[in-house]
């Protein structure tokens, strides 16, 4: 064995201790974590999708120009609560316990989360806006989170839960504006400025029912918005896609596209009238003379314009926060993240909503700016997951990553120290059924080139896509004999990932997870 001199090693140790100490005292980065709800990559112009020219997002684009944009940040389960719980804990939804929005109960707030770890390590922490995990936030010095509509909150007249379980009604106000003003005021008025901060700035927008804010109602008014390439998908070879209740033409209700209801309805009748369309077979048309295609196009235009109007409001609120941060003088020592809890269908496959493991809802926008470590205008194509956020942020803050966190830090990608795959494959699992949207529970694996999905609840269907030759996922090639070897390799890796992530359950056990019904806390409003 070769012998090394001890002296250089000692010098190295001394030097590195000194560096760490200096960081602890003065350089712990602040963290500004911005998250929206259901913001698809196609509706962020930095991603250069089919909407980028018609509806630009200059403030989010500016972050991308000054930081790093991830093209393949993926979620582990494409719905609100489970993605948020995965982000907070760095663990898969079946491990942190929050794997369904409907009927899966509340988030166990006593467990370890990255805000708690930051708080325990000297950070001042706060969260504003959408939370949607049932239990009140823990690990925050201050919170003001949406409470009404079972935690979804409303665009207008939103109701919030504030630190200490107080309920505050913001009558006459618009949710994006309330969140913007509160978060900026918190930043300005922090009491102990010697502490680094971690601020979660989380919007309801652009979640359904897509209600534009004051002043945004006429944005894009006369423009015809382009249609995505798969708008008229007929779902050949994809049984589960055909069965889903999320078609723009077949499953959008009247409220979604803001049709004025007739006068004189009782409250119950109004709810029924507005929500008509949700279920398969509940069909309506704004005008009997329209052809099928005209009607579908008309509903899409109504939907997509409101969606983009709501996005525009968020983009402006991000601009306002950036200006406040610049003014505070803290921008250079602040890590800024822009993300959304998952993607969304903006007419692709003829759909709205999310849930499926297909590209548009599997992908999360992810942009990160931190001038000290990240080269401006850089792009990462590596596969990464929402469970990787927590360990990455902890490492950036100089805090050890707890061993039970399932994600891993993508700091080497941020520092551009590796072009190699950060993850060779990722595992995905969706459990909810039949509400909402009648999407069959499924799990699967995605590599850089392939995606294999198994729909298992009350069907037994497999899908294989070659993303290199079929990026729109229209051709299920699972049954083609020539793909046998690829399939067998993917299944082997999938089974390894399931073991690694402690998801080694039988189909019957997984179906039980779907069938469980536990109420959410929001159903019992507190007395005050
Ligand atoms: Ca969401």
Boltz pocket constraint, residues with backbone or C-beta under 6 A from the ligand:
constraints:
  - pocket:
      binder: B
      contacts: [[A, 36], [A, 37], [A, 38], [A, 79], [A, 80], [A, 207], [A, 341], [A, 342]]
      max_distance: 6.0
